[in-house]
Amino acid sequence: MADWETQPIDTSNFDGTHDNISTVSTSAFTAREPEQISEILSENFNPAFVATRPGPGGTKLSYVEGWKVIEKANEIFNFDGWSSQIVKMETDFTESVEGKHSVGITCVIRVTLVSGTYHEDVGFGSATNERTLGAAIEKARKEASTDALKRALRLFGNSLGNCIYNKEYLRSAASAKVSSAPTRPISNYFTSKPSH
């Protein structure tokens, strides 16, 4: 076991097996973990997981789905190595016309690592022409909180979505998607496997 790895948990009391399960420390990272995590965070997201949608003026906007960024954060920091909290959520507008409801909501989320390091960012969500005001609010809140979470996580590095803001990466990602289908398993989000 490398010196940066945490000690395995003794699972013999849980199910009779002696599987080694490695976890991130719940109080702080070990001496080598920040270096290891920094290396992993500098890797670009696998282009196969970059999606596009129509943007304003006929442009294409690139994004990564929220669940993929959360899964990647769990892989890098471990499920109990990071947390998020809503700092603020505000309704920017509500509009009801002829029984159809539209809502816009802004959300600020803070993502905190076990080391105490944190990043905050703002996200926006909207719902248009929903049948009920409740449905519009629910959709807009979910969208705003997911957007804010993705934006806060991306501040930690490329492997959590920051590379999406790099136009050169997006050009190469588009070329890679056209030229070949992904050959790595779906759980591998890196364009190259980081050395451990």
N, C-alpha and C positions, 0 to 999 in steps of 0.2 A: 504494500500500500504506500503510495506517495505521501510525503509529509503534508501536502495541502489537503488531502482527503480527511474527512471527519471519520471518527471511529464508527464501525458498524453497530447497529442496534441489536441486542440479543433478543431475538424473536422466539426463543424456545418456550417462553412462558405463554405465548399467544396461541400457537397452533402446533407445537411439538416439533417444528422444524428448526434448523439452525441457519436459515438464509441470512446473508449479509445484506442489510439495507443501509445504504449510505445517505446521510442527510446533511443539510447545511445547519450549522450551529444556530440555536435559537437566540443566542445573545449577541454574537458578532461573528464576522468572518474570521477564519484562521489566517495566519500570516501570509500564506500563498494564495488563498482564494481570490482576493481582489485582483491580483495579476492574472490569474487564470480566467476569471470572469471578464476582465478587460479585454483579453485576447479574443474570447468568444464573442463579446459584444461588438468587436470591430469587424467581424465577418459580415458580408452582405447576405441578406435574405435570399433564399432560393427563388429565382425568377418564376418558377412554376407556380408560386403562391401569390404572385402579384396580379391583381385583377384590375380591370379598367371599367369605367362607366362614362356615359356622355357628360360633358361639362358645359359651361356657358360658352356661347359663340361657336359651337361645333367642335370644341376641344375635347380631348380625352383626359380624364382624371384617373391616376393610378392610386390604388389603395390595397391594403391587406385586410382581410376580414378579422374582426375583433377576436373571435375564438382562436384563431391561429396565433395572434400576438400573445394572448393569455397562455396558450399552450407552450409557446416558446419561452415566456417568462418563467413558467413553472419548470421547464427543462434547465434553464440557466441558473435560477436562484433557488429552486426547489419550491414545492407548494407552500411551505411555511417560511420561506426566506424573503418574502415580500408581502406587502399588503397595500390596499388602496382605500381611500376614504373620500367621500364627497365633501368638499370644502364649502361649496356654494352651488345652489341651483336656483335659477330665476326664470320666470316666464317673461319672455320678451314681447310677445303679442298673442292675442287670441282674437279670432274673427269668426263670426257665425253669419252665414248668408244662406237663406232659403233652406234651413235645416242641415246645412253642411258646415263642419267646424274645421278650422285651421289653427294651429298653435306653433309657436317657435319658442324654444327653451335653450338657455345657456347653462352649462355645467362646468365647474372647476373641480378637478380631481387631483389628489396628491397620492403619489406612489412612493412608499417608504420601504427601504431594504432593512434587513436585520441590523446592518451596521449603523443605521440612523440616516444614511444618505437618502435624500428624497428629491423628487421633481414634481412640479405642478404644471398643468396646462389646462386650457379651456377648450371645450367642445360645444358644438351646436347641433340641435336636432329639431326637425320640423315634421309636421303632419298636415296634409292638405286634403280638404273635402271629406273628412271622416263623418260617419253617420251620427256619432255621439261625441260630445265634448270629452267625456271620459276616455274614449278610445283614442282621440287625438292627443290628449295629454300623455297617456301611457306610451304611445308610439314615440312622441317627441322626447320624453324623458329617457327612454331606453336608448334612443339614437344619440342624444346629447351625452349621456354618461359613457356610452361605448366610445364615442368620438374623443371625449376628454381622456379616457383611460388609454386609448391607443396613442394619443398625442403626448401624454405624460411618459408612457413607457418608451416611446421612440427617442426621448431625450437621453436615455441610457446608452444608446448606440445603434449601429446599423442593423444588427441581427434582430432588433425589436422594432424595425420599420423606419429608422432614420434614413436609410439608403433610398427610400421612396422619394425623398426630396432632392436627390442628386440626378440631374438630367442625363449625365453620361451613363450612370447605372441603368436608368430607365431605357435608354437607347439599346444598351447591350442586353438588357433583360428581354426587350421586345424581340431582338434578333435571336436570342437563345430559345425563346418560346416557339418561334417560327421554324428554326432550323432542326430542332429535335425535341422529342417528348422526354420528360424527366425519366431517368433510369434509377434514381435513388429511391429508397422507401419514403413514404409520405411523412414519416416522423423526422426525416433529415431536412431541416430548413436551410442549411448552410450550402453555399455554392461550392465550398471546399470544406472537408472535415477538419476541425481544429485539432492540433496535436495536444495530447494531454501529458 
